[in-house]
């Protein structure tokens, strides 16, 4: 088994340079509850939303349908305060550890992953 050391980026610029945005300039971002590891939601980020998230600690995403930035909880009050940001090994997915206030899902549920589709045999 290979153990990998967590590597800390020395600056926001280093993190931004390491992100591999797709052809549309977007990267998927997974929001996870800090402390519990509960997966809350997935949304898209562009460079600007990631920069704003790093500057403000307020999770800011990019809406593909509206073509604009949105701050999680700006209208609902269900905010995400970002505690840490990590990249996967390819740099093409972001993991946000957040402190979620209220529901994470626009349907009013704690997590967007609350529907069980299929159980895998043990």
C-alpha positions as CSV (number, residue, x, y, z in Angstrom):
1,X,0.0,0.0,0.0
2,X,1.3,3.4,-1.0
3,X,0.9,6.2,1.6
4,X,0.8,9.7,0.3
5,X,1.7,12.7,2.3
6,X,-0.8,15.5,2.3
7,X,0.9,18.4,0.5
8,X,0.0,21.9,1.5
9,X,-0.1,24.6,-1.1
10,X,2.0,27.5,-0.1
11,X,-0.4,30.1,-1.6
12,X,-3.9,30.6,-3.1
13,X,-2.1,31.2,-6.4
14,X,-0.5,27.8,-6.3
15,X,-3.8,26.2,-5.6
16,X,-5.5,28.1,-8.5
17,X,-2.6,27.1,-10.8
18,X,-3.0,23.4,-9.9
19,X,-6.8,23.3,-10.7
20,X,-7.6,21.6,-14.0
21,X,-10.7,23.4,-15.2
22,X,-12.7,21.6,-18.0
23,X,-13.2,23.0,-21.5
24,X,-16.1,25.1,-20.2
25,X,-13.8,26.6,-17.5
26,X,-15.5,24.7,-14.7
27,X,-14.5,22.2,-12.1
28,X,-16.8,20.0,-9.9
29,X,-16.8,20.9,-6.2
30,X,-17.9,18.4,-3.5
31,X,-19.1,20.0,-0.2
32,X,-18.5,17.8,2.8
33,X,-19.4,18.6,6.4
34,X,-16.3,19.2,8.5
35,X,-16.0,16.8,11.4
36,X,-18.5,14.2,10.2
37,X,-17.4,13.7,6.6
38,X,-21.1,13.8,5.5
39,X,-21.2,14.5,1.7
40,X,-23.6,17.4,1.3
41,X,-23.7,18.4,-2.3
42,X,-21.9,18.8,-5.6
43,X,-21.8,22.0,-7.6
44,X,-19.6,23.6,-10.2
45,X,-17.0,26.3,-9.7
46,X,-15.2,28.5,-12.2
47,X,-12.0,30.4,-11.4
48,X,-13.8,33.5,-10.2
49,X,-16.1,31.5,-7.8
50,X,-13.1,29.6,-6.4
51,X,-11.1,32.9,-5.9
52,X,-14.1,34.4,-4.1
53,X,-14.5,31.3,-1.9
54,X,-10.8,31.5,-0.9
55,X,-11.1,35.2,-0.2
56,X,-14.3,35.2,1.8
57,X,-14.7,31.6,3.2
58,X,-18.3,31.7,1.9
59,X,-18.9,28.8,-0.6
60,X,-19.4,30.5,-4.0
61,X,-20.4,28.4,-7.0
62,X,-21.2,28.9,-10.7
63,X,-24.7,28.2,-12.0
64,X,-24.5,26.6,-15.4
65,X,-28.2,27.2,-16.0
66,X,-28.2,30.9,-15.0
67,X,-24.6,31.5,-16.2
68,X,-23.8,33.4,-13.0
69,X,-22.1,33.1,-9.6
70,X,-24.1,32.2,-6.5
71,X,-23.1,32.3,-2.8
72,X,-24.5,29.3,-1.0
73,X,-27.2,30.5,1.4
74,X,-27.4,34.1,0.1
75,X,-31.1,33.9,-0.3
76,X,-32.0,30.8,1.8
77,X,-29.8,31.4,4.8
78,X,-28.5,27.9,4.5
79,X,-24.9,28.9,4.3
80,X,-21.6,27.0,3.9
81,X,-18.5,28.4,5.7
82,X,-15.5,26.9,4.1
83,X,-12.9,25.4,6.5
84,X,-10.5,23.9,4.0
85,X,-10.1,23.3,0.2
86,X,-8.4,20.2,-1.2
87,X,-7.8,19.0,-4.8
88,X,-7.9,15.4,-5.9
89,X,-4.8,13.7,-7.3
90,X,-5.5,14.9,-10.9
91,X,-6.5,18.4,-9.9
92,X,-9.8,18.1,-11.6
93,X,-12.1,17.9,-8.6
94,X,-12.3,20.2,-5.5
95,X,-13.3,19.0,-2.0
96,X,-14.6,21.7,0.2
97,X,-14.8,21.0,3.9
98,X,-17.6,23.2,5.1
99,X,-19.6,24.1,8.2
100,X,-23.1,23.8,6.9
101,X,-25.9,25.9,8.4
102,X,-29.3,24.4,7.7
103,X,-30.1,22.4,4.6
104,X,-27.5,21.9,1.9
105,X,-30.0,20.8,-0.8
106,X,-32.3,23.2,-2.6
107,X,-35.0,20.6,-1.8
108,X,-34.7,21.5,1.8
109,X,-32.9,18.3,2.9
110,X,-29.6,18.2,4.8
111,X,-27.8,16.5,1.9
112,X,-28.5,16.2,-1.8
113,X,-27.5,12.5,-1.5
114,X,-30.5,11.3,0.5
115,X,-32.2,9.1,-2.1
116,X,-31.1,5.5,-2.0
117,X,-31.2,4.1,-5.6
118,X,-29.6,0.7,-5.1
119,X,-27.9,-1.2,-2.3
120,X,-24.8,-3.1,-3.3
121,X,-24.6,-6.7,-2.1
122,X,-22.3,-7.3,0.8
